[in-house]
Amino acid sequence: MTSDFSPSPLFARVERARRRKHKFSDEQITLAHGSGGRAMHELIEGLFLEYLRNPLLEALEDQAVFEIANGSGASRLAFTTDSYVVTPVFFPGGDIGRLAVCGTVNDLCVSGARPVYLSAGFILEEGFPVADLRRILASMRDAAEEAGVQVVTGDTKVVQRGSADRIFINTSGIGVIESDIQLSAARAQVGDKVIVSGLVGDHGTTIMIARGELELETEIESDTAPLGTLVREMIEEAGSKSSLDAIHCLRDPTRGGVATTLNEIAMSSEVCIEILEDLIPVREEVKGACEILGLDPLYVANEGKLVAIVAADVAESIVARMKQNIYGQDACIIGEVKREPQGIVSMRTNFGGTRIVDMLVGEQLPRIC
């Protein structure tokens, strides 16, 4: 995927604007601050980091990676946490319980870690049906078994009717990094290939339809899934063909979708990521739903997909290995890392033009995960 793309004045203006640091000046929290897009990044970088800054947090990865000394040296661990407020709590392809387990497991997996233990905290609204709670707990048990993790500690709070919306779940996870792999959004290199593990936008579209926002008859389901085996097979393939260093970055494109995830990588690595519209795998039902609502599938949430930035010489073999996994059957290369303009994601359109794919602005789909 070679390109003679050169920065236009528009690209240059966007690049300069995104490099400027903004002090958080909003006076109230809005739904956009939880979207995964620009507003949430401004909240985290302009407010949370101001008070909680430390070297591990400053990396702004999906997890913290650190070493713990032991008798034989040191172990590398990954630690993450996430909260789930999705509505409805049951949807085609999953529910809030499966989502909570898989989402936390995947945040560990994309650091190269093998997830081991989870915690689970529940906020239950008074009047929540016990039958629904049983169903959610069974789903969490099954997802944990599939992912090879155990829920080893937790907490439960019940709030008065009207003080929450049915059920919220927080899960934290610990994983062990058993190889020397180093993964980070800051490690993308010029010439790397951009891989997605499958069809994008399934989860967000499923939630929209389940809410009744679209009167469509479709069999589309959420892609909620644990990605541990897929990541392990990718790492094995890289090690057999080249070295573990051939995989530079892994991310799961949840809130804000693939577009926002690629923007985070481009800004952290100070590179340009160029993608090709006709290579992006999107289900026809997702395209149709997004067209009706005026959305772009690139910004719609995924819960069982990953984005990988890998060295060009191993990209094809890694994709071939991914396709052998149930959760990577539609994996493909969608773009390449360029040198300039730094911090920008661009897309070659089906019409032969080039447009900027910016970070999500505003809130497209609240309560999506």
GULUM-429048 format. One line per 8 residues: their letters; for each residue x negated, y, z negated of C-alpha. Coordinates in Angstrom, 3 decimals. Example, Ala and Ser with C-alpha at 12.3 -4.5 7.8 and 13.67 -1.06 7.14 Angstrom:
# residues 2
as	-12.300 -4.500 -7.800 | -13.670 -1.060 -7.140
***
This chain:
# residues 369
mtsdfsps	0.000 0.000 0.000 | -2.273 2.763 1.184 | -1.058 6.313 1.352 | -2.160 9.615 2.777 | 0.039 11.436 0.293 | -1.314 14.812 -0.785 | 0.141 17.040 -3.482 | 2.624 19.663 -2.330
plfarver	3.212 22.974 -4.158 | 6.266 21.351 -5.754 | 4.194 18.492 -7.157 | 1.587 20.943 -8.409 | 4.203 23.009 -10.277 | 5.687 19.924 -11.906 | 2.249 18.707 -12.922 | 1.356 22.022 -14.575
arrrkhkf	4.699 22.196 -16.381 | 4.373 18.686 -17.792 | 0.878 19.310 -19.078 | 2.070 22.181 -21.247 | 2.708 21.217 -24.864 | 6.098 22.253 -26.170 | 6.818 22.960 -29.804 | 10.089 21.400 -30.880
sdeqitla	12.555 24.270 -31.130 | 15.991 22.599 -30.978 | 18.177 23.398 -33.967 | 20.436 20.338 -33.783 | 20.038 16.724 -32.795 | 21.975 15.714 -29.678 | 22.597 12.392 -27.958 | 19.852 13.292 -25.495
hgsggram	17.305 12.977 -28.302 | 17.999 9.237 -28.358 | 17.984 8.671 -24.608 | 14.384 7.533 -24.236 | 13.759 10.459 -21.883 | 12.233 13.906 -22.093 | 14.302 15.127 -25.055 | 13.346 12.117 -27.154
helieglf	9.682 12.542 -26.302 | 9.857 16.184 -27.346 | 11.506 15.147 -30.609 | 8.827 12.561 -31.353 | 5.814 14.578 -30.246 | 7.021 17.965 -31.442 | 8.615 16.974 -34.760 | 7.902 13.455 -36.026
leylrnpl	4.201 13.596 -35.165 | 3.936 16.979 -36.867 | 4.776 15.378 -40.210 | 3.708 11.735 -39.818 | 0.629 12.038 -37.591 | -2.031 9.339 -37.835 | -4.263 7.571 -35.284 | -2.002 4.524 -34.910
lealedqa	1.167 6.572 -34.463 | -0.470 9.030 -32.062 | -0.920 6.265 -29.490 | 2.879 6.326 -28.978 | 2.948 2.743 -27.787 | 5.902 0.412 -28.338 | 4.031 -1.036 -31.321 | 1.014 -0.399 -33.538
vfeiangs	-1.993 -2.668 -33.030 | -4.488 -2.951 -35.871 | -7.000 -5.287 -37.492 | -6.771 -7.021 -40.861 | -10.002 -8.336 -42.350 | -10.109 -11.971 -43.461 | -12.727 -14.440 -44.605 | -13.821 -15.308 -41.086
gasrlaft	-13.758 -11.805 -39.632 | -10.668 -9.885 -38.598 | -7.284 -10.644 -37.086 | -5.564 -8.341 -34.633 | -1.894 -7.824 -35.402 | 0.941 -5.932 -33.736 | 3.778 -4.366 -35.706 | 6.981 -2.792 -34.388
tdsyvvtp	10.456 -1.740 -35.461 | 13.671 -0.824 -33.678 | 17.316 -0.106 -34.451 | 20.322 -1.236 -32.427 | 23.610 0.664 -32.222 | 25.020 -0.682 -28.941 | 28.722 -0.439 -28.216 | 30.490 -2.724 -27.573
vffpggdi	28.691 -5.168 -29.848 | 29.670 -8.100 -27.585 | 29.066 -7.872 -23.839 | 28.503 -10.248 -20.907 | 25.091 -11.864 -21.293 | 24.589 -11.040 -24.943 | 25.533 -9.143 -28.062 | 23.938 -6.832 -30.601
grlavcgt	22.325 -9.785 -32.399 | 20.544 -11.229 -29.375 | 19.611 -7.711 -28.319 | 18.020 -6.954 -31.713 | 15.863 -10.074 -31.688 | 14.812 -9.876 -28.041 | 14.150 -6.138 -28.091 | 11.776 -6.383 -31.027
vndlcvsg	10.098 -9.531 -29.720 | 9.468 -7.849 -26.372 | 7.883 -4.783 -27.975 | 5.382 -7.175 -29.559 | 4.856 -9.225 -26.403 | 3.866 -6.249 -24.241 | 0.905 -5.660 -26.571 | -0.300 -9.176 -25.777
arpvylsa	0.848 -10.460 -29.157 | 2.530 -13.745 -30.026 | 5.557 -12.750 -32.112 | 5.692 -14.592 -35.434 | 8.028 -13.000 -37.989 | 10.964 -10.601 -37.953 | 12.905 -8.694 -40.562 | 16.584 -7.849 -40.109
gfileegf	18.465 -5.006 -41.766 | 22.242 -4.695 -41.387 | 24.496 -1.678 -41.897 | 28.059 -2.979 -41.942 | 31.183 -0.864 -41.866 | 33.872 -1.734 -44.368 | 36.468 -3.901 -42.623 | 34.069 -5.507 -40.146
pvadlrri	35.397 -9.029 -39.386 | 33.371 -11.831 -40.951 | 34.053 -13.952 -37.868 | 32.256 -11.368 -35.731 | 29.335 -11.285 -38.168 | 29.054 -15.068 -37.997 | 28.978 -14.888 -34.216 | 26.229 -12.256 -34.285
lasmrdaa	24.124 -14.203 -36.789 | 24.430 -17.362 -34.695 | 23.277 -15.402 -31.671 | 20.278 -14.045 -33.600 | 19.392 -17.565 -34.756 | 19.494 -18.898 -31.204 | 17.482 -15.986 -29.798 | 14.866 -16.339 -32.539
eeagvqvv	14.536 -20.054 -31.797 | 14.086 -19.347 -28.086 | 11.474 -16.681 -28.831 | 9.594 -18.843 -31.346 | 9.995 -16.449 -34.276 | 11.558 -16.608 -37.724 | 13.626 -13.984 -39.520 | 11.924 -14.062 -42.930
tgdtkvvq	13.279 -11.034 -44.778 | 16.116 -8.559 -44.516 | 18.570 -6.194 -46.124 | 22.302 -5.550 -46.013 | 24.230 -2.358 -46.716 | 27.994 -1.822 -46.484 | 29.319 1.699 -45.912 | 32.825 3.050 -46.206
rgsadrif	35.219 2.729 -43.302 | 34.502 5.545 -40.829 | 30.911 6.059 -42.056 | 29.447 3.846 -39.300 | 30.639 2.161 -36.128 | 31.203 -1.510 -36.975 | 27.592 -2.723 -37.257 | 24.050 -1.365 -36.833
intsgigv	20.983 -3.635 -36.960 | 17.330 -2.780 -37.573 | 14.676 -5.355 -36.783 | 10.942 -5.154 -37.410 | 8.411 -7.649 -36.146 | 4.854 -8.838 -36.635 | 2.826 -10.620 -33.993 | -0.694 -12.014 -33.693
iesdiqls	-2.949 -11.024 -30.786 | -4.971 -14.150 -30.165 | -7.042 -12.991 -27.180 | -9.332 -10.048 -26.480 | -6.809 -8.408 -24.160 | -6.478 -4.627 -24.465 | -3.155 -3.234 -23.248 | -2.169 0.424 -23.307
aaraqvgd	-0.245 3.012 -21.328 | -3.552 4.904 -21.187 | -5.366 2.134 -19.252 | -3.841 2.412 -15.766 | -6.603 2.741 -13.167 | -6.660 4.050 -9.622 | -5.963 1.201 -7.218 | -3.914 -0.847 -9.700
kvivsglv	-0.659 -2.380 -8.523 | 2.700 -1.786 -10.205 | 4.785 -4.896 -10.858 | 8.345 -5.292 -12.140 | 9.465 -8.687 -13.388 | 12.885 -8.615 -11.737 | 16.096 -6.810 -10.849 | 16.424 -3.454 -12.613
gdhgttim	19.414 -1.782 -14.248 | 21.418 -4.895 -15.157 | 21.770 -4.207 -18.890 | 22.897 -0.603 -18.676 | 25.359 -1.359 -15.897 | 26.821 -4.272 -17.858 | 27.403 -2.037 -20.876 | 29.110 0.603 -18.723
iargelel	31.487 -1.963 -17.298 | 32.105 -3.592 -20.696 | 33.147 -0.190 -22.086 | 35.752 0.153 -19.382 | 33.978 3.145 -17.852 | 34.213 1.449 -14.463 | 37.157 -0.586 -13.232 | 35.056 -3.126 -11.388
eteiesdt	35.387 -6.875 -11.144 | 31.864 -8.253 -11.209 | 29.929 -11.147 -12.686 | 26.935 -9.004 -13.605 | 25.477 -9.710 -17.066 | 22.951 -8.075 -19.343 | 19.387 -9.278 -18.771 | 18.687 -9.461 -22.539
aplgtlvr	15.922 -12.057 -22.963 | 12.677 -12.735 -24.857 | 9.631 -12.319 -22.622 | 6.972 -14.099 -24.682 | 6.451 -17.064 -22.363 | 6.365 -14.799 -19.306 | 3.676 -12.583 -20.830 | 1.600 -15.574 -21.958
emieeags	1.696 -17.037 -18.454 | 0.653 -13.698 -16.941 | -2.294 -13.514 -19.333 | -3.272 -17.109 -18.531 | -3.155 -16.363 -14.811 | -5.295 -13.250 -15.159 | -7.845 -15.181 -17.195 | -8.028 -17.986 -14.653
kssldaih	-8.377 -15.706 -11.610 | -10.492 -12.869 -12.960 | -10.481 -11.766 -16.570 | -8.023 -10.630 -19.219 | -9.134 -7.083 -18.443 | -7.310 -7.330 -15.101 | -4.002 -6.603 -16.881 | -4.148 -2.997 -18.022
clrdptrg	-0.656 -2.188 -19.251 | 2.629 -3.943 -20.004 | 5.835 -2.141 -20.963 | 9.502 -3.103 -21.296 | 11.583 -0.413 -19.572 | 14.526 -0.087 -21.948 | 16.030 3.361 -22.629 | 15.219 5.674 -19.737
gvattlne	14.623 2.722 -17.423 | 11.724 2.020 -15.096 | 11.384 5.674 -14.084 | 10.774 6.942 -17.608 | 8.406 4.071 -18.412 | 6.293 4.809 -15.331 | 6.202 8.490 -16.258 | 4.909 7.610 -19.730
iamssevc	2.130 5.538 -18.170 | 1.240 8.189 -15.580 | 0.974 10.883 -18.251 | -0.972 8.727 -20.721 | -3.461 7.558 -18.072 | -3.566 10.906 -16.228 | -2.899 9.249 -12.884 | -0.237 9.331 -10.198
ieiledli	2.005 6.308 -9.758 | 3.484 5.923 -6.288 | 6.370 3.499 -5.769 | 8.226 2.474 -2.616 | 12.002 2.662 -2.680 | 12.552 -0.311 -0.394 | 10.496 -2.582 -2.680 | 12.447 -1.870 -5.876
pvreevkg	14.685 -4.882 -6.665 | 18.219 -3.756 -7.537 | 21.380 -5.861 -7.533 | 24.049 -4.635 -5.103 | 26.611 -4.421 -7.937 | 24.233 -2.163 -9.869 | 23.718 0.055 -6.826 | 27.476 0.345 -6.369
aceilgld	28.188 1.179 -9.998 | 25.419 3.777 -10.072 | 26.657 5.385 -6.867 | 30.141 5.749 -8.359 | 28.763 7.447 -11.476 | 26.051 9.435 -9.730 | 23.258 7.561 -11.524 | 19.912 6.273 -10.325
plyvaneg	19.214 2.580 -11.171 | 15.617 3.526 -11.936 | 16.849 5.322 -15.071 | 19.248 2.610 -16.246 | 18.201 0.507 -19.250 | 16.803 -3.020 -19.026 | 16.452 -5.487 -21.912 | 14.784 -8.466 -20.262
klvaivaa	12.351 -6.946 -17.803 | 8.790 -5.688 -17.962 | 6.573 -3.336 -15.986 | 2.962 -4.390 -15.469 | -0.019 -2.383 -14.265 | -2.672 -4.814 -13.035 | -5.849 -4.829 -10.975 | -5.185 -5.161 -7.268
dvaesiva	-7.256 -8.326 -6.819 | -5.031 -10.373 -9.152 | -1.648 -8.756 -8.498 | -0.397 -11.273 -5.952 | -1.435 -14.290 -8.017 | 0.180 -12.850 -11.144 | 3.446 -12.244 -9.270 | 3.347 -15.807 -7.939
rmkqniyg	2.910 -17.132 -11.483 | 5.696 -14.900 -12.782 | 8.096 -16.288 -10.196 | 7.705 -19.730 -11.780 | 9.232 -18.424 -15.033 | 13.010 -18.162 -15.445 | 12.600 -14.524 -16.502 | 10.263 -13.587 -13.649
qdaciige	11.893 -15.209 -10.620 | 12.437 -11.861 -8.887 | 9.063 -10.339 -9.795 | 7.475 -8.131 -7.148 | 4.955 -5.369 -6.520 | 6.666 -2.000 -6.142 | 3.812 0.492 -6.003 | 0.255 1.535 -6.638
vkrepqgi	-1.712 3.809 -8.955 | -3.183 6.876 -7.218 | -5.662 9.442 -8.422 | -3.566 12.597 -7.956 | -1.407 14.460 -8.750 | -2.043 13.411 -12.328 | 0.893 12.680 -14.615 | 3.344 12.323 -11.742
vsmrtnfg	5.482 9.460 -10.435 | 6.339 9.775 -6.750 | 8.481 7.595 -4.535 | 8.302 6.969 -0.824 | 11.960 6.908 0.196 | 13.676 4.707 2.758 | 13.848 7.770 5.010 | 10.082 8.236 5.064
gtrivdml	9.951 11.194 2.681 | 8.383 11.530 -0.734 | 10.140 12.720 -3.877 | 9.233 13.162 -7.517 | 10.660 10.614 -9.925 | 10.665 12.601 -13.148 | 11.292 11.474 -16.702 | 14.944 11.094 -17.687
vgeqlpri	16.483 14.417 -18.633 | 19.592 14.469 -20.821 | 21.635 11.450 -21.909 | 23.023 9.174 -19.241 | 24.372 6.311 -21.330 | 24.563 6.748 -25.129 | 24.707 3.690 -27.411 | 23.146 1.453 -24.752
c	20.963 -0.582 -27.099
***
